[in-house]
Amino acid sequence: MIVVTGAAGFIGSCMVGKLNNKGYQDIILVDDFSKPGKQLNFAKKSYLELVERNLFFQWLDGHHKAVDIIIHLGARTDTTEFNKLIFDELNLDYSKKVWEACARWAIPLVYASSAATYGDGALGYSDLDPALSFKLQPLNPYGISKNDFDKWALQQEHTPPVWFGLKFFNVFGPNEYHKGRMASVVFHAFNQVRAGSGDHGNGMVKLFRSHNPAYHDGEQLRDFIYVKDVTDVIYFLMNQRAGSGIYNLGTGKARTFLDLVNAVFAALNRPPEIEFIDTPADIRDKYQYFTEAGMEKLRSLGYPKPFCPLETAIEEYVQGYLLDSLRY
């Protein structure tokens, strides 16, 4: 059996879709299933059982012998939330319990870290030196919680037989419909264009103005990665039995927000119309102006596939999913 935590969420449900496409149906879905906005993400998936997040460890006590791997993607991901206690409970303490269970019962583990651990990027975006995790200064409680778990994991003597922590960069793609403010810029741009004048409108997309003199408006740079590339990498790691550690998961190529939004307009066959607005005050001093994953470590492990180009991924996402609200 394969356990996927956060299975009703964005990346988790896409991972279940990937496994289904590969012929797997012996999957245990773990999440808080009480949220109506997530239910469509798993409604048509094939799986063995739904297990509530707060009952998972009780379930695992009785079923661990049948579990082949745990893919731990469940987390509180709201970067605008500043209650550290929430992140300590869901991102740090819960993840420690997952790790300890995997170590106790020799279950391989893949877990979600985040590029938010890198803070303002002053120390770079390389995953080659594990000691860097102890020097990083994340900009918000979400990033702090992810980095705190990475540091804790690196200090453990008792580990799963093989484990991979993945620092997700800016992930976009189907099944993020429920995420509200935290959905990708691709998702928000699509909806802003479509809202202009009904389905045939030419809506204006709003982007954050730069408050950093080193960057022009719209030329802030991020490493945007399609969720299907993320699930491809996780699927690859499911079959690895060496190389435990923390790995970046981006494309290795930063692109501007203007590139991204222009690709959305192109996918909708619309001329670009963009308005720049002030970055909200509550996140302005915690805003990342540049992220770019160093990907040498994953490549050295043998991951062979090229990452989907931004324009190609956005065209597929917009035309294949967003226009019809399809799920993956």
Secondary structure, DSSP 8 states (H G I E B T S, - for coil): -EEEETTTSHHHHHHHHHHHHTT---EEEEE-TT-GGGHHHHTT---SEEEEGGGHHHHHHHHGGG--EEEE------TT---HHHHIIIIIIHHHHHHHHHHHHT--EEEEEEGGGGTTSTT-S--S-GGGGGT---SSHHHHHHHHHHHHHHT-SS--SSEEEEEE-EEE-TT-TT-GGGS-HHHHHHHHHHTSSGGG----EEEE---STTS-TT--EE-EEEHHHHHHHHHHHHT--S--EEEEES-S--EEHHHHHHHHHHHTT----EEEE---HHHHTT--SB-----HHHHHTT-------HHHHHHHHHHHTGGGT---
